[in-house]
Amino acid sequence: MRARVKFAKTGIMRYVGHLDLMRFFQKAVKRSNLPIRYSEGFNPHQIMSFASPLGVGLTSEGEYMDIDLKEKVDPVAALNSLNDNMVEGLEIRGFKYLPDDAEKCMSAVTAASYIVTYKDSKDDACYIDNISDLKLKFFDEAHSINIIKKTKKGERELDLKPLIYRFNLTIEDKVPVYDFLLSSGSTDNIKPELVVKAFHEFIGLPEFDDLSLDIKRVDMFTGQPDNFISLGEIGDEH
């Protein structure tokens, strides 16, 4: 019996890496007394999996973890028990039982949404009066957005355009705010900072440091561009 746990990662926890986060949840699940299933063999471990890892320094309102349970427990009680064992910066937002044929969250992710802005209101991008018009030329009116993407195997040319499902730009207190829905997962995993970097180059700004951005992942989705479904919408709470 599998359950999907949705959680938020904010505040100081943004600086905790994925492996340390996994170890924390292993201990938290154990302290919560949930009847989690263990693998067989000489070194049994809790059967749990996480969706696409979040980069260090990023926050999120929509992270996911799947766990295998020996028996069904009340979802509300499970959620509360897990929350009782969280630390500042981690909050359990949902607990649902998955149908038997549900794909694991790790392999199900095909897209992710982000809100991105600048940490410093004096960033060069904040002084471009027509930045919204430039965004239209960069994305809405473009047939392609070709970049060179660095990978572990080297460099390759990539067209970002079909992998950006949403690109909205608003101005809040004179600071640009990007609203992205991007391809995610094992095939084409597009990081929001890659899109902002390409936009910076298009409008003639100097290359920026990734650390100049404040990035929040809002949610993760499965399915295809014409029918995305939040990972948190799959399953039921009974």
Residue frames as a rotation matrix with the C-alpha (Angstrom) as fourth column:
MET 1
0.582 0.813 0.000 0.00
0.813 -0.582 0.000 0.00
0.000 0.000 -1.000 0.00
ARG 2
-0.496 -0.827 0.264 1.57
0.842 -0.532 -0.086 3.23
0.212 0.180 0.961 -1.18
ALA 3
0.611 0.618 -0.496 0.95
0.708 -0.706 -0.007 6.75
-0.354 -0.347 -0.869 0.09
ARG 4
-0.043 -0.581 0.813 2.07
0.744 -0.561 -0.362 10.07
0.667 0.589 0.457 -1.32
VAL 5
0.300 0.017 -0.954 3.26
0.831 -0.496 0.252 12.74
-0.469 -0.868 -0.163 1.08
LYS 6
0.363 -0.156 0.919 3.34
0.565 -0.747 -0.350 16.38
0.741 0.647 -0.183 -0.04
PHE 7
0.406 -0.264 -0.875 5.59
0.827 -0.301 0.475 18.76
-0.389 -0.916 0.096 1.86
ALA 8
0.910 -0.147 0.389 6.98
0.039 -0.901 -0.432 22.29
0.414 0.408 -0.814 1.76
LYS 9
0.227 -0.912 -0.343 10.67
0.971 0.182 0.158 23.14
-0.082 -0.368 0.926 2.15
THR 10
0.688 0.119 0.716 11.30
0.272 -0.957 -0.102 26.75
0.673 0.265 -0.691 3.13
GLY 11
0.922 -0.259 0.288 13.45
-0.387 -0.570 0.725 29.02
-0.024 -0.780 -0.626 5.27
ILE 12
0.121 -0.962 0.244 16.74
-0.893 0.002 0.451 27.65
-0.434 -0.272 -0.859 6.54
MET 13
0.236 0.020 0.972 15.95
0.030 0.999 -0.028 24.21
-0.971 0.036 0.235 5.11
ARG 14
0.962 0.085 -0.258 16.63
-0.240 -0.177 -0.955 25.54
-0.127 0.981 -0.149 1.61
TYR 15
0.229 -0.966 -0.119 20.32
-0.951 -0.196 -0.239 24.98
0.207 0.168 -0.964 2.37
VAL 16
-0.060 -0.182 0.982 19.89
-0.513 0.849 0.126 21.28
-0.856 -0.496 -0.144 3.21
GLY 17
-0.626 -0.294 -0.722 20.86
-0.780 0.245 0.576 18.94
0.007 0.924 -0.383 0.36
HIS 18
0.209 0.814 -0.542 18.80
-0.801 0.460 0.382 16.06
0.560 0.355 0.749 -0.96
LEU 19
-0.186 -0.329 -0.926 20.72
0.135 0.925 -0.356 13.24
0.973 -0.192 -0.128 0.76
ASP 20
-0.987 -0.163 -0.010 20.48
0.043 -0.198 -0.979 14.91
0.158 -0.967 0.202 4.16
LEU 21
-0.377 0.922 0.084 16.78
-0.925 -0.380 0.011 15.51
0.042 -0.073 0.996 3.53
MET 22
0.164 0.394 -0.904 16.27
-0.414 0.859 0.300 11.82
0.895 0.326 0.304 2.80
ARG 23
-0.607 -0.467 -0.643 18.02
0.367 0.553 -0.748 10.84
0.705 -0.690 -0.164 6.02
PHE 24
-0.899 0.324 0.296 15.89
-0.437 -0.602 -0.669 13.28
-0.038 -0.730 0.682 7.98
PHE 25
-0.010 0.977 -0.211 12.66
-0.958 0.051 0.281 11.84
0.286 0.205 0.936 6.59
GLN 26
-0.110 -0.086 -0.990 13.79
-0.027 0.996 -0.084 8.28
0.994 0.017 -0.112 7.31
LYS 27
-0.903 -0.263 -0.339 14.17
0.331 0.078 -0.941 9.24
0.274 -0.962 0.016 10.96
ALA 28
-0.731 0.671 0.128 10.95
-0.675 -0.680 -0.286 11.30
-0.105 -0.296 0.949 11.00
VAL 29
0.039 0.749 -0.661 8.89
-0.679 0.505 0.532 8.44
0.733 0.428 0.529 9.55
LYS 30
-0.362 -0.255 -0.897 10.32
0.359 0.849 -0.387 6.08
0.860 -0.462 -0.215 12.15
ARG 31
-0.993 -0.034 -0.110 9.57
0.114 -0.403 -0.908 8.51
-0.014 -0.915 0.404 15.00
SER 32
-0.505 0.861 -0.062 6.04
-0.852 -0.486 0.192 8.95
0.135 0.150 0.979 13.64
ASN 33
-0.600 0.197 0.776 5.40
-0.277 0.858 -0.432 5.22
-0.751 -0.474 -0.460 14.18
LEU 34
0.304 0.653 -0.694 4.01
-0.924 0.026 -0.381 4.80
-0.230 0.757 0.611 10.68
PRO 35
0.436 -0.090 0.896 3.92
-0.079 0.987 0.138 1.12
-0.897 -0.131 0.423 9.62
ILE 36
0.399 -0.332 -0.855 6.40
-0.893 -0.350 -0.281 1.62
-0.206 0.876 -0.436 6.80
ARG 37
0.981 -0.049 0.186 7.53
0.097 0.962 -0.254 -1.36
-0.167 0.268 0.949 4.77
TYR 38
0.233 -0.969 -0.087 11.21
-0.633 -0.219 0.742 -2.30
-0.738 -0.117 -0.665 4.63
SER 39
0.362 -0.220 -0.906 13.15
-0.835 0.355 -0.420 -3.87
0.414 0.909 -0.055 1.80
GLU 40
0.982 -0.052 0.181 14.38
-0.029 0.907 0.420 -7.45
-0.186 -0.417 0.889 2.12
GLY 41
0.538 -0.841 -0.054 18.00
0.177 0.176 -0.968 -8.56
0.824 0.511 0.243 2.25
PHE 42
-0.021 -0.682 -0.731 21.05
0.923 0.268 -0.277 -8.05
0.385 -0.680 0.624 4.45
ASN 43
-0.893 -0.314 -0.324 20.61
0.412 -0.859 -0.303 -4.29
-0.183 -0.404 0.896 4.71
PRO 44
-0.066 0.966 0.251 16.86
0.987 0.027 0.157 -3.55
0.145 0.258 -0.955 4.90
HIS 45
-0.957 -0.191 -0.218 15.82
0.221 -0.968 -0.120 0.05
-0.188 -0.163 0.968 4.37
GLN 46
-0.165 0.941 -0.296 12.57
0.114 -0.280 -0.953 1.96
-0.980 -0.191 -0.061 4.35
ILE 47
-0.435 0.104 0.894 10.80
0.892 0.185 0.413 1.84
-0.123 0.977 -0.173 0.99
MET 48
0.489 0.525 -0.696 10.42
0.369 -0.848 -0.380 5.48
-0.790 -0.071 -0.609 0.05
SER 49
-0.306 -0.563 0.768 11.16
0.951 -0.136 0.278 7.56
-0.052 0.815 0.577 -3.03
PHE 50
-0.076 0.184 -0.980 11.27
0.253 -0.947 -0.198 11.27
-0.964 -0.263 0.026 -3.75
ALA 51
0.843 0.343 0.414 10.28
0.502 -0.226 -0.835 13.23
-0.192 0.912 -0.363 -6.83
SER 52
0.440 -0.708 0.552 12.79
0.510 -0.309 -0.803 15.44
0.739 0.635 0.225 -8.64
PRO 53
0.013 -0.505 -0.863 15.44
0.991 -0.106 0.077 16.63
-0.131 -0.856 0.500 -6.12
LEU 54
0.938 0.308 0.159 15.37
0.316 -0.949 -0.023 20.32
0.143 0.072 -0.987 -5.24
GLY 55
0.132 -0.950 0.284 18.59
0.489 -0.187 -0.852 22.26
0.862 0.251 0.439 -5.71
VAL 56
-0.116 -0.279 -0.953 20.34
0.983 -0.169 -0.071 23.68
-0.141 -0.945 0.294 -2.66
GLY 57
-0.917 -0.209 -0.341 19.23
0.223 -0.975 -0.001 27.27
-0.332 -0.077 0.940 -2.02
LEU 58
-0.664 0.747 0.027 15.77
-0.236 -0.244 0.941 26.82
0.709 0.619 0.338 -3.55
THR 59
-0.714 0.557 0.424 12.51
-0.441 0.113 -0.891 26.77
-0.544 -0.823 0.165 -1.61
SER 60
-0.834 0.460 -0.306 9.39
-0.056 0.480 0.876 24.81
0.549 0.747 -0.374 -2.49
GLU 61
-0.388 0.812 0.437 5.69
-0.881 -0.187 -0.435 24.64
-0.272 -0.553 0.788 -1.73
GLY 62
0.681 0.722 -0.123 5.23
-0.712 0.612 -0.343 21.33
-0.173 0.321 0.931 -3.57
GLU 63
-0.516 -0.824 -0.233 7.69
-0.832 0.547 -0.093 18.50
0.205 0.146 -0.968 -2.86
TYR 64
0.592 0.795 -0.132 6.64
-0.769 0.606 0.203 14.85
0.242 -0.019 0.970 -2.90
MET 65
-0.677 -0.704 0.216 7.63
-0.736 0.644 -0.209 11.56
0.008 -0.300 -0.954 -1.30
ASP 66
0.367 0.746 -0.555 6.07
-0.643 0.635 0.428 8.12
0.672 0.200 0.713 -1.85
ILE 67
-0.588 -0.519 0.620 6.18
-0.807 0.435 -0.401 5.57
-0.062 -0.736 -0.674 0.97
ASP 68
-0.231 0.459 -0.858 5.13
-0.215 0.836 0.505 1.91
0.949 0.301 -0.094 1.17
LEU 69
-0.319 0.213 0.923 3.05
-0.946 -0.124 -0.298 0.96
0.051 -0.969 0.242 4.20
LYS 70
-0.996 -0.045 -0.077 2.29
-0.035 0.991 -0.126 -2.46
0.082 -0.123 -0.989 5.66
GLU 71
-0.318 0.937 -0.143 -1.25
0.947 0.305 -0.105 -1.41
-0.055 -0.169 -0.984 6.52
LYS 72
-0.111 0.383 0.917 -3.60
0.441 -0.808 0.391 1.52
0.891 0.448 -0.079 6.09
VAL 73
-0.537 -0.021 -0.843 -3.66
0.803 -0.320 -0.503 4.28
-0.259 -0.947 0.189 8.69
ASP 74
0.583 0.793 -0.178 -5.88
0.717 -0.605 -0.345 7.32
-0.381 0.073 -0.922 8.99
PRO 75
0.135 -0.577 0.805 -4.47
0.829 -0.379 -0.411 9.94
0.542 0.724 0.427 6.57
VAL 76
0.611 0.141 0.779 -5.20
-0.157 -0.943 0.294 12.88
0.776 -0.302 -0.554 8.87
ALA 77
0.950 -0.275 0.150 -3.54
-0.093 0.209 0.974 11.15
-0.299 -0.939 0.173 11.81
ALA 78
0.410 -0.833 0.372 -0.55
0.891 0.454 0.035 10.24
-0.198 0.317 0.928 9.64
LEU 79
0.264 -0.260 0.929 -0.20
0.483 -0.798 -0.361 13.83
0.835 0.544 -0.085 8.42
ASN 80
0.797 0.106 0.594 -0.38
-0.387 -0.666 0.637 15.21
0.464 -0.738 -0.490 11.96
SER 81
0.864 -0.494 0.095 2.08
0.247 0.581 0.775 12.62
-0.438 -0.647 0.624 13.27
LEU 82
0.222 -0.796 0.563 4.59
0.954 0.059 -0.293 13.47
0.200 0.602 0.773 10.57
ASN 83
0.370 -0.035 0.928 4.17
0.136 -0.987 -0.091 17.20
0.919 0.160 -0.360 11.18
ASP 84
0.983 0.011 0.184 4.85
-0.180 -0.147 0.973 16.66
0.038 -0.989 -0.143 14.87
ASN 85
0.521 -0.832 0.188 8.28
0.517 0.484 0.707 15.37
-0.679 -0.271 0.682 13.87
MET 86
0.518 -0.321 0.793 9.19
0.694 -0.383 -0.609 18.11
0.499 0.866 0.024 11.41
VAL 87
-0.270 -0.642 -0.718 11.64
0.836 -0.527 0.157 20.94
-0.479 -0.557 0.678 12.03
GLU 88
0.313 0.350 -0.883 11.37
-0.010 -0.929 -0.371 24.61
-0.950 0.125 -0.287 11.15
GLY 89
-0.349 -0.411 -0.842 11.29
-0.793 -0.350 0.499 24.93
-0.500 0.842 -0.204 7.38
LEU 90
-0.934 0.134 -0.331 9.58
-0.091 0.806 0.585 21.59
0.345 0.577 -0.740 6.70
GLU 91
-0.454 0.856 0.246 5.80
-0.656 -0.135 -0.742 21.19
-0.602 -0.499 0.623 6.72
ILE 92
-0.853 0.277 0.442 3.65
0.436 0.844 0.313 18.25
-0.286 0.460 -0.841 5.63
ARG 93
-0.709 0.573 -0.411 0.90
-0.639 -0.768 0.032 19.56
-0.297 0.285 0.911 3.33
GLY 94
0.286 0.855 -0.432 -0.84
-0.950 0.313 -0.009 16.37
0.128 0.412 0.902 2.20
PHE 95
-0.745 -0.410 0.526 -1.14
-0.481 0.877 0.002 12.59
-0.462 -0.251 -0.851 2.66
LYS 96
0.299 0.860 -0.414 -2.98
-0.928 0.160 -0.337 10.49
-0.224 0.485 0.845 0.07
TYR 97
-0.060 -0.231 0.971 -3.22
-0.055 0.972 0.228 6.80
-0.997 -0.040 -0.071 -0.77
LEU 98
-0.462 -0.249 -0.851 -2.26
-0.814 -0.263 0.518 5.96
-0.353 0.932 -0.081 -4.33
PRO 99
0.747 0.657 -0.102 -4.08
-0.627 0.646 -0.435 3.61
-0.219 0.389 0.895 -6.71
ASP 100
0.542 -0.534 0.649 -2.24
0.165 0.825 0.541 0.35
-0.824 -0.186 0.535 -7.41
ASP 101
0.451 -0.330 0.829 -1.33
0.890 0.234 -0.391 1.40
-0.065 0.914 0.400 -10.94
ALA 102
0.990 -0.076 -0.115 0.02
-0.073 -0.997 0.029 4.85
-0.117 -0.020 -0.993 -9.98
GLU 103
0.460 -0.884 0.088 3.50
0.426 0.133 -0.895 5.61
0.779 0.449 0.438 -11.26
LYS 104
0.186 -0.489 -0.852 6.17
0.962 -0.087 0.260 6.39
-0.201 -0.868 0.454 -8.67
CYS 105
0.869 0.217 -0.445 6.63
0.205 -0.976 -0.076 10.12
-0.451 -0.026 -0.892 -8.16
MET 106
-0.016 -0.980 -0.200 10.30
-0.031 -0.200 0.979 9.89
-0.999 0.022 -0.028 -9.14
SER 107
-0.789 -0.301 0.536 9.50
0.449 0.313 0.837 8.70
-0.420 0.901 -0.112 -12.67
ALA 108
0.100 0.958 0.271 6.11
0.960 -0.021 -0.281 10.41
-0.263 0.288 -0.921 -13.04
VAL 109
0.215 -0.003 -0.977 7.34
0.214 -0.976 0.050 14.02
-0.953 -0.219 -0.209 -13.08
THR 110
0.059 -0.175 0.983 7.15
0.997 0.060 -0.049 15.71
-0.050 0.983 0.178 -16.49
ALA 111
0.017 -0.031 0.999 6.86
0.347 -0.937 -0.035 19.40
0.938 0.348 -0.005 -15.52
ALA 112
-0.147 -0.073 -0.986 7.40
0.982 -0.130 -0.137 21.80
-0.118 -0.989 0.090 -12.64
SER 113
0.576 0.398 0.714 6.24
0.475 -0.874 0.104 25.34
0.665 0.279 -0.693 -11.91
TYR 114
-0.271 -0.774 -0.572 8.42
0.963 -0.208 -0.174 28.07
0.015 -0.598 0.802 -10.43
ILE 115
0.942 0.300 0.150 8.29
0.293 -0.954 0.069 31.66
0.164 -0.021 -0.986 -9.21
VAL 116
0.040 -0.998 -0.051 11.61
0.999 0.040 -0.014 33.43
0.016 -0.051 0.999 -9.74
THR 117
0.951 0.165 0.260 12.69
0.175 -0.985 -0.014 36.92
0.254 0.059 -0.965 -8.78
TYR 118
0.074 -0.974 0.213 15.86
0.228 -0.192 -0.955 38.83
0.971 0.119 0.208 -7.88
LYS 119
0.197 -0.074 -0.978 17.25
0.968 0.172 0.182 38.99
0.155 -0.982 0.106 -4.35
ASP 120
-0.546 -0.494 -0.676 18.64
0.569 -0.811 0.133 42.47
-0.614 -0.312 0.725 -4.95
SER 121
0.545 0.838 -0.005 16.23
0.611 -0.401 -0.682 45.18
-0.574 0.369 -0.731 -6.14
LYS 122
0.427 -0.483 -0.765 19.28
-0.533 -0.818 0.219 46.91
-0.731 0.314 -0.606 -7.67
ASP 123
-0.142 -0.425 0.894 19.94
0.475 0.763 0.438 44.05
-0.869 0.486 0.094 -10.09
ASP 124
-0.892 -0.308 -0.331 20.55
-0.114 -0.555 0.824 45.26
-0.437 0.772 0.460 -13.66
ALA 125
-0.731 0.646 0.220 17.30
0.593 0.443 0.672 43.64
0.337 0.622 -0.707 -14.81
CYS 126
-0.018 0.758 -0.652 15.31
0.919 -0.245 -0.310 45.92
-0.394 -0.605 -0.692 -12.51
TYR 127
-0.238 -0.165 -0.957 16.37
0.027 -0.986 0.163 49.00
-0.971 0.013 0.239 -14.52
ILE 128
-0.979 -0.047 0.201 15.09
0.196 0.093 0.976 47.90
-0.064 0.995 -0.081 -17.93
ASP 129
-0.583 0.787 -0.202 11.86
-0.557 -0.568 -0.606 49.83
-0.592 -0.240 0.769 -18.52
ASN 130
0.149 0.663 -0.733 10.69
-0.987 0.142 -0.072 47.78
0.056 0.735 0.676 -21.50
ILE 131
-0.769 -0.552 0.322 11.55
-0.589 0.808 -0.023 44.36
-0.248 -0.207 -0.946 -20.07
SER 132
-0.071 0.830 0.553 7.96
-0.090 0.546 -0.833 43.13
-0.993 -0.109 0.036 -20.60
ASP 133
0.721 0.285 -0.632 8.16
-0.605 -0.188 -0.774 44.01
-0.339 0.940 0.036 -24.30
LEU 134
-0.218 -0.897 -0.384 11.51
-0.962 0.263 -0.068 42.25
0.162 0.355 -0.921 -24.58
LYS 135
-0.580 0.097 0.809 9.99
-0.345 0.870 -0.351 39.16
-0.738 -0.483 -0.472 -22.99
LEU 136
0.548 0.836 0.006 7.36
-0.278 0.189 -0.942 39.08
-0.789 0.515 0.336 -25.77
LYS 137
0.533 -0.423 -0.732 10.09
-0.827 -0.077 -0.557 39.08
0.180 0.903 -0.391 -28.40
PHE 138
-0.512 -0.821 0.254 12.18
-0.859 0.497 -0.122 36.53
-0.026 -0.281 -0.959 -26.52
PHE 139
-0.814 0.205 0.544 9.40
-0.048 0.909 -0.414 34.00
-0.579 -0.363 -0.730 -25.91
ASP 140
0.078 0.993 0.092 5.91
0.036 0.090 -0.995 34.73
-0.996 0.081 -0.029 -27.26
GLU 141
0.729 0.227 -0.645 7.02
-0.548 -0.372 -0.750 35.83
-0.410 0.900 -0.147 -30.74
ALA 142
-0.288 -0.946 -0.147 9.99
-0.900 0.216 0.378 33.48
-0.326 0.241 -0.914 -31.05
HIS 143
0.585 0.403 -0.703 9.93
-0.665 0.735 -0.131 30.29
0.464 0.544 0.699 -33.12
SER 144
0.562 -0.479 -0.675 12.88
0.550 0.825 -0.127 28.86
0.618 -0.299 0.727 -31.22
ILE 145
0.777 -0.431 0.458 15.20
-0.622 -0.638 0.455 29.69
0.096 -0.638 -0.764 -28.32
ASN 146
0.717 -0.553 -0.424 18.49
0.284 0.787 -0.547 27.98
0.636 0.272 0.722 -29.04
ILE 147
0.657 -0.546 0.520 21.10
-0.753 -0.442 0.488 27.72
-0.036 -0.712 -0.702 -26.29
ILE 148
-0.079 -0.715 -0.695 24.18
-0.287 0.684 -0.671 25.67
0.955 0.147 -0.259 -25.48
LYS 149
0.773 0.415 0.480 23.45
-0.583 0.165 0.796 23.48
0.251 -0.895 0.369 -22.47
LYS 150
-0.356 -0.935 -0.003 26.30
-0.791 0.302 -0.532 22.07
0.498 -0.187 -0.847 -20.42
THR 151
0.820 0.570 -0.051 25.87
-0.476 0.729 0.491 18.45
0.317 -0.378 0.869 -19.31
LYS 152
0.527 -0.628 0.572 28.05
-0.376 0.431 0.820 15.83
-0.762 -0.648 -0.009 -17.65
LYS 153
0.386 -0.332 0.861 28.86
0.699 0.714 -0.037 14.51
-0.602 0.616 0.508 -21.13
GLY 154
-0.685 -0.663 0.302 29.81
0.709 -0.510 0.487 17.91
-0.169 0.548 0.819 -22.51
GLU 155
-0.556 0.488 -0.673 27.84
-0.301 -0.873 -0.384 20.58
-0.775 -0.011 0.632 -24.33
ARG 156
-0.620 0.412 0.668 24.87
0.767 0.496 0.406 20.28
-0.164 0.764 -0.624 -26.68
GLU 157
-0.928 0.359 0.101 22.61
-0.294 -0.872 0.392 22.66
0.229 0.334 0.914 -28.53
LEU 158
-0.624 0.756 -0.197 19.07
0.753 0.516 -0.409 22.79
-0.207 -0.403 -0.891 -27.20
ASP 159
-0.593 0.563 0.575 15.88
0.022 -0.703 0.711 24.57
0.805 0.434 0.404 -28.24
LEU 160
-0.976 0.169 -0.135 14.24
0.131 -0.035 -0.991 25.81
-0.172 -0.985 0.012 -25.03
LYS 161
-0.681 0.728 -0.079 11.04
-0.709 -0.628 0.320 27.02
0.183 0.274 0.944 -26.69
PRO 162
0.016 0.781 -0.625 9.08
-0.380 0.583 0.718 23.70
0.925 0.226 0.306 -26.72
LEU 163
-0.292 -0.218 -0.931 10.25
0.657 0.662 -0.361 22.94
0.695 -0.717 -0.050 -23.17
ILE 164
-0.985 0.098 -0.140 8.87
0.027 -0.720 -0.694 26.17
-0.169 -0.687 0.707 -21.67
TYR 165
-0.474 0.875 0.098 5.14
0.832 0.409 0.374 25.57
0.287 0.259 -0.922 -21.20
ARG 166
0.747 0.664 0.044 4.48
0.617 -0.716 0.326 28.90
0.248 -0.216 -0.944 -19.48
PHE 167
-0.498 -0.858 -0.126 6.50
0.861 -0.472 -0.190 32.09
0.104 -0.203 0.974 -19.25
ASN 168
0.645 0.699 0.310 4.76
0.592 -0.713 0.375 35.00
0.483 -0.058 -0.874 -17.54
LEU 169
-0.548 -0.829 -0.110 6.50
0.763 -0.441 -0.472 38.17
0.343 -0.342 0.875 -16.42
THR 170
0.687 0.713 0.143 5.10
0.553 -0.639 0.534 40.73
0.472 -0.288 -0.833 -13.99
ILE 171
-0.408 -0.779 0.476 6.66
0.195 -0.584 -0.788 43.68
0.892 -0.229 0.390 -12.18
GLU 172
0.675 0.568 -0.471 6.30
0.572 -0.001 0.820 43.96
0.465 -0.823 -0.325 -8.40
ASP 173
0.824 -0.353 -0.443 7.84
0.126 -0.649 0.750 47.00
-0.552 -0.674 -0.491 -6.69
LYS 174
0.614 -0.516 -0.597 9.94
-0.777 -0.530 -0.341 47.57
-0.140 0.673 -0.726 -9.83
VAL 175
-0.467 -0.772 0.430 11.38
-0.669 0.627 0.400 44.04
-0.578 -0.101 -0.809 -9.61
PRO 176
-0.160 0.392 -0.906 10.69
-0.849 0.413 0.329 41.50
0.503 0.822 0.267 -12.41
VAL 177
-0.257 0.171 0.951 8.92
-0.625 0.722 -0.298 38.32
-0.738 -0.671 -0.078 -11.27
TYR 178
-0.579 -0.028 -0.815 8.98
-0.736 0.447 0.508 35.27
0.350 0.894 -0.279 -13.53
ASP 179
0.128 0.666 0.735 6.25
-0.679 0.599 -0.425 32.62
-0.723 -0.444 0.529 -13.49
PHE 180
-0.490 -0.460 -0.741 7.47
-0.859 0.398 0.321 29.46
0.148 0.793 -0.591 -15.24
LEU 181
0.624 0.416 0.661 6.07
-0.427 0.890 -0.157 26.05
-0.654 -0.184 0.734 -16.10
LEU 182
0.009 -0.812 -0.584 9.02
-0.999 -0.025 0.019 24.03
-0.030 0.584 -0.811 -17.39
SER 183
0.592 0.063 -0.804 9.79
-0.312 0.937 -0.155 20.56
0.743 0.342 0.575 -18.63
SER 184
0.009 -0.565 0.825 11.12
-0.997 0.053 0.047 18.40
-0.070 -0.824 -0.563 -15.79
GLY 185
0.863 0.293 0.411 12.14
-0.317 0.948 -0.010 14.81
-0.393 -0.122 0.911 -15.23
SER 186
0.244 -0.823 0.513 14.73
0.219 0.562 0.797 12.42
-0.945 -0.082 0.318 -16.61
THR 187
0.338 -0.071 0.938 14.41
0.926 0.203 -0.318 13.34
-0.168 0.977 0.134 -20.31
ASP 188
-0.204 -0.349 0.915 14.49
0.509 -0.836 -0.205 17.15
0.836 0.424 0.348 -20.51
ASN 189
0.350 0.245 -0.904 15.00
0.933 -0.181 0.312 18.73
-0.087 -0.952 -0.292 -17.11
ILE 190
-0.037 -0.291 0.956 15.01
0.503 -0.832 -0.234 22.51
0.863 0.472 0.177 -17.54
LYS 191
-0.270 -0.139 -0.953 16.15
0.944 -0.233 -0.234 24.60
-0.189 -0.963 0.194 -14.60
PRO 192
0.751 0.659 -0.019 14.56
0.646 -0.742 -0.181 28.06
-0.134 0.124 -0.983 -14.21
GLU 193
0.369 -0.681 -0.633 17.95
-0.038 -0.691 0.722 29.74
-0.929 -0.242 -0.281 -13.90
LEU 194
-0.545 -0.535 0.646 18.80
0.585 0.308 0.750 28.43
-0.600 0.787 0.145 -17.38
VAL 195
0.203 0.722 0.662 15.78
0.966 -0.260 -0.012 30.24
0.163 0.642 -0.749 -18.83
VAL 196
0.877 0.102 -0.469 16.59
0.264 -0.919 0.294 33.48
-0.401 -0.381 -0.833 -17.00
LYS 197
-0.090 -0.987 -0.132 20.19
0.173 -0.146 0.974 33.27
-0.981 0.065 0.184 -18.17
ALA 198
-0.458 -0.019 0.889 19.05
0.871 0.192 0.453 32.89
-0.180 0.981 -0.072 -21.79
PHE 199
0.626 0.750 0.213 16.69
0.767 -0.642 0.002 35.86
0.138 0.162 -0.977 -21.36
HIS 200
0.577 -0.511 -0.637 19.51
0.141 -0.706 0.694 37.96
-0.805 -0.490 -0.335 -19.88
GLU 201
-0.491 -0.817 0.303 21.71
0.423 0.081 0.902 37.19
-0.762 0.571 0.306 -22.88
PHE 202
-0.103 0.552 0.827 18.86
0.992 -0.009 0.129 38.07
0.079 0.834 -0.547 -25.26
ILE 203
0.847 0.522 0.100 18.31
0.506 -0.850 0.144 41.51
0.160 -0.071 -0.985 -23.72
GLY 204
0.357 -0.808 0.468 22.02
0.181 -0.431 -0.884 42.27
0.916 0.401 -0.007 -23.51
LEU 205
0.792 -0.100 0.602 22.60
-0.596 -0.339 0.728 41.97
0.131 -0.936 -0.328 -19.78
PRO 206
-0.299 -0.948 -0.106 25.88
-0.847 0.315 -0.428 40.60
0.439 -0.038 -0.898 -18.43
GLU 207
-0.066 0.232 -0.971 25.86
0.097 0.970 0.225 36.97
0.993 -0.079 -0.086 -17.35
PHE 208
0.295 0.297 0.908 24.50
-0.811 -0.425 0.402 36.68
0.506 -0.855 0.115 -13.85
ASP 209
-0.877 -0.475 0.068 25.35
-0.409 0.665 -0.625 34.52
0.252 -0.576 -0.778 -10.87
ASP 210
-0.309 0.788 -0.533 22.69
0.277 0.611 0.742 31.89
0.910 0.082 -0.407 -10.14
LEU 211
-0.471 0.056 -0.880 22.83
0.880 0.098 -0.465 33.01
0.060 -0.994 -0.096 -6.53
SER 212
-0.991 0.123 -0.047 21.34
-0.121 -0.992 -0.036 36.38
-0.051 -0.030 0.998 -7.53
LEU 213
-0.395 0.893 -0.216 17.96
-0.410 0.039 0.911 34.68
0.822 0.448 0.351 -8.04
ASP 214
-0.654 0.376 0.657 15.33
-0.596 0.279 -0.753 33.78
-0.466 -0.884 0.042 -5.47
ILE 215
-0.568 0.363 -0.739 13.73
-0.550 0.501 0.668 30.58
0.612 0.786 -0.085 -6.81
LYS 216
-0.457 0.513 0.726 10.65
-0.630 0.390 -0.672 28.85
-0.628 -0.764 0.145 -5.43
ARG 217
-0.917 0.266 -0.297 9.29
-0.038 0.682 0.730 25.63
0.397 0.681 -0.615 -6.88
VAL 218
-0.419 0.849 0.322 5.51
-0.908 -0.399 -0.127 25.83
0.020 -0.345 0.938 -6.62
ASP 219
0.448 0.606 0.657 4.46
-0.547 0.767 -0.335 22.34
-0.707 -0.209 0.675 -7.72
MET 220
-0.778 -0.623 -0.085 5.32
-0.480 0.500 0.721 19.28
-0.407 0.602 -0.687 -9.81
PHE 221
0.264 0.930 -0.255 3.17
-0.818 0.076 -0.570 17.68
-0.511 0.360 0.781 -12.47
THR 222
-0.626 -0.332 0.705 2.73
0.114 0.856 0.504 14.51
-0.771 0.396 -0.498 -14.51
GLY 223
0.450 0.813 0.369 1.12
0.506 0.108 -0.856 14.02
-0.736 0.572 -0.362 -17.90
GLN 224
-0.295 -0.468 0.833 1.48
0.955 -0.160 0.248 15.94
0.017 0.869 0.494 -21.15
PRO 225
-0.968 -0.241 -0.070 1.37
0.245 -0.969 -0.045 19.70
-0.057 -0.061 0.997 -21.90
ASP 226
-0.550 0.820 0.157 -2.32
-0.374 -0.410 0.832 19.63
0.747 0.398 0.532 -22.80
ASN 227
0.587 0.782 -0.212 -3.27
-0.187 0.386 0.903 17.70
0.788 -0.490 0.373 -19.66
PHE 228
-0.567 -0.824 0.001 -0.86
-0.130 0.088 -0.988 18.24
0.814 -0.560 -0.157 -16.76
ILE 229
0.671 0.712 -0.208 -1.95
0.077 0.212 0.974 16.90
0.738 -0.670 0.087 -13.37
SER 230
0.124 -0.603 0.788 -0.37
-0.894 -0.412 -0.174 17.89
0.430 -0.683 -0.591 -10.07
LEU 231
-0.560 -0.392 -0.730 1.28
-0.058 0.897 -0.438 14.98
0.826 -0.203 -0.525 -8.27
GLY 232
-0.971 0.166 0.173 -0.73
-0.192 -0.108 -0.975 16.06
-0.143 -0.980 0.136 -5.25
GLU 233
-0.178 0.966 -0.190 -4.04
-0.975 -0.199 -0.102 15.48
-0.136 0.167 0.977 -7.03
ILE 234
-0.145 0.059 -0.988 -3.41
-0.467 0.876 0.121 11.77
0.872 0.478 -0.100 -7.54
GLY 235
-0.777 -0.103 -0.621 -4.90
0.378 0.713 -0.591 9.39
0.503 -0.693 -0.515 -4.97
ASP 236
0.266 0.908 0.324 -7.43
0.022 -0.342 0.940 9.88
0.964 -0.243 -0.110 -2.20
GLU 237
-0.542 -0.438 0.717 -7.53
-0.600 -0.396 -0.695 10.81
0.589 -0.807 -0.048 1.46
HIS 238
0.416 0.757 0.505 -9.63
-0.909 0.327 0.258 7.86
0.030 -0.566 0.824 2.61
